[in-house]
């Protein structure tokens, strides 16, 4: 794996040198954009709006429009904003993970200690495990300040990139039911359905992305000149408003599946 960022974790006066790696990878099929006529590849060009000519990457800079004029920024300018956060994941505080709304969760990354940081890395990992808390910190990567939490995962420290509060939309405009009440019997049956669908031991590994495999079968069939039939599926709307009846039917369906 290639490191995305190198720096250190600031844990009080202790600095833990680390490297940051992506914890995920894209598993979707690599589909290309093609011209319908002739199937030539479509490429994206960086065009100068004034000359209409393509601009090579080495000639592209970043700038901000200020009073109708562009101010060009260099890599050094971005680091001048906060040189400390550009090189360090600065831990600000420690909290129970349950205090953090999962709406703020974004992207997971792996943290690996570099030479000289192994013992301090293990110390922070074990201290987090014993405290039952996570560390909240900030750092800068690719000209963007990021909020994150550090948490132990087996023998590793996981960095979970977070969203800032101002990035979360208010749902006040949505039509969310507030005045509807459910009957105790309905709630009890819903709990029974939840219990029926609760496994004795849960594993995320059982969930597979089957869409790409199914799409690949269609690609292979078309490549061999076979016609692919379109499966029919229609969402059936419940005409009955009898919620108890629907819950009871769901439970009976689940029982039949287990028996089969």
Secondary structure, DSSP 8 states (H G I E B T S, - for coil): ---SEEEEEEETTEEEEEEEEES----S-----B-TTT--B-----B-TTT--B--GGG--EEEEETTEEEEE-HHHHHHH-HHHHHEEEEEEEEEGGGS-GGGEEEEEEEEE-TT-HHHHHHHHHHHHHHTEEEEEEEEETTEEEEEEEEEETTEEEEEEE--GGGS---TTS----S----HHHHHHHHHHHHHT--SS--GGG----HHHHHHHHHHHHHTT-----------------HHHHHHHHHHHHHHHHH-
